[in-house]
Amino acid sequence: MFQFTNEYQGQLRTEAIHLKSGTHINTDAPTDNHGRGEAFSPTDLTCISLASCKMTTMGILAQREGIDLTGLRCEVEKIMAASPRRIAEIVVDMYLPNPQLTDKQRQMLKNAALTCPVALSLSPEVKRTVNFHF
């Protein structure tokens, strides 16, 4: 059964629909690649998916272990390669301002983030730099 639909809207824009929830996501080509840059680009979504997956995987662990993730946030940078045009590197800075975390909890959270499903699905050619700020 289909989980999503995606339709080309013209002018380098698409609209994806998550069928179960009805949520819509638009993508737009970036301005450096003939687009308007008025929404996330498909490659932006790849980078955001990586960060979201890391936080979700950490959240699953945190729920199980009783760890407070209040304030967890990421800053994400996409670095493109020119030929062929592709994502060369994704830099994720993860900030978790919880001074009560033990060294063991920090290591568990790092391991969860580094082994999230999106990270394991990306090509090894895509460099992933993850910086943890506890």
C-alpha positions in Angstrom: 0.0 0.0 0.0 1.2 3.5 -0.8 2.3 5.7 2.1 3.0 8.9 0.2 2.2 10.6 -3.0 4.3 13.3 -4.8 3.2 15.5 -7.6 5.2 17.9 -9.8 3.7 21.3 -9.6 5.7 23.0 -12.3 8.5 25.6 -12.0 10.7 23.0 -10.3 8.3 22.6 -7.3 6.8 19.3 -6.0 4.2 18.6 -3.4 4.4 15.4 -1.3 1.5 14.2 0.8 1.7 11.8 3.7 -1.4 9.8 3.2 -2.1 8.7 6.8 -1.9 12.2 8.3 -2.6 14.4 5.2 0.5 16.4 5.9 1.9 18.2 2.9 5.5 19.1 2.1 6.6 21.3 -0.8 10.0 21.2 -2.3 11.6 23.8 -4.5 14.8 23.8 -6.4 17.4 26.0 -4.8 18.3 29.3 -6.4 21.8 28.0 -7.3 20.1 25.3 -9.4 17.5 27.2 -11.4 14.9 27.3 -8.7 13.1 29.9 -6.6 14.4 28.6 -3.2 11.0 29.2 -1.6 10.9 25.8 0.2 13.2 23.0 1.3 15.0 21.5 -1.7 15.1 17.7 -2.0 18.7 17.6 -0.8 17.7 19.9 2.1 15.2 17.3 3.1 17.8 14.6 3.1 19.9 16.6 5.5 17.0 17.4 7.8 15.9 13.8 7.7 19.3 12.8 9.0 19.1 15.3 11.9 15.4 14.4 12.6 16.3 10.7 12.6 19.2 11.2 15.0 16.9 13.1 17.4 14.1 10.6 17.1 16.4 7.7 17.8 17.9 9.5 20.8 14.3 10.2 21.9 13.4 6.5 21.8 16.5 5.7 23.9 15.7 8.6 26.3 12.1 7.4 26.9 13.4 3.9 27.7 16.1 5.2 30.0 14.3 8.1 31.6 16.6 10.7 30.2 15.4 14.3 29.8 16.0 15.6 26.3 14.3 19.0 26.9 16.1 21.6 24.7 17.6 19.1 22.2 18.1 20.9 18.9 20.3 20.6 15.8 21.9 23.0 13.4 22.4 21.4 10.0 24.8 22.4 7.2 24.6 20.9 3.7 27.8 21.0 1.6 27.3 20.2 -2.1 29.8 18.8 -4.6 29.7 20.2 -8.1 30.4 17.4 -10.5 28.3 15.4 -10.3 26.0 17.7 -8.3 25.3 15.8 -5.0 25.5 16.1 -1.3 29.2 15.8 -0.4 28.9 16.4 3.4 26.2 16.9 6.0 27.3 18.6 9.2 25.0 18.2 12.2 25.7 20.1 15.4 23.6 18.6 18.2 22.9 20.7 21.3 21.6 19.1 24.5 21.7 21.4 27.5 21.2 18.9 30.2 24.1 19.1 32.8 22.7 16.2 34.7 23.7 13.6 32.0 26.2 11.1 33.1 29.1 10.1 30.8 27.4 6.7 30.2 24.2 8.5 29.2 26.0 10.8 26.8 27.8 7.9 25.2 24.5 6.0 24.8 22.9 9.0 23.2 25.8 9.5 20.8 25.7 5.8 19.8 21.9 6.1 19.2 22.4 9.2 17.0 25.3 7.8 15.0 23.4 4.6 14.2 20.0 6.0 13.2 18.3 4.4 10.2 18.9 7.4 7.9 22.6 7.5 8.7 22.8 3.8 8.0 20.9 4.3 4.7 23.1 7.1 3.2 25.8 6.3 0.8 29.2 6.0 2.4 30.3 8.7 -0.1 28.3 11.2 1.8 30.5 12.5 4.6 28.7 12.9 7.9 30.2 15.2 10.6 28.3 15.1 13.9 29.3 17.4 16.7 27.8 16.8 20.1 27.4 19.8 22.5 26.3 18.6 25.9 
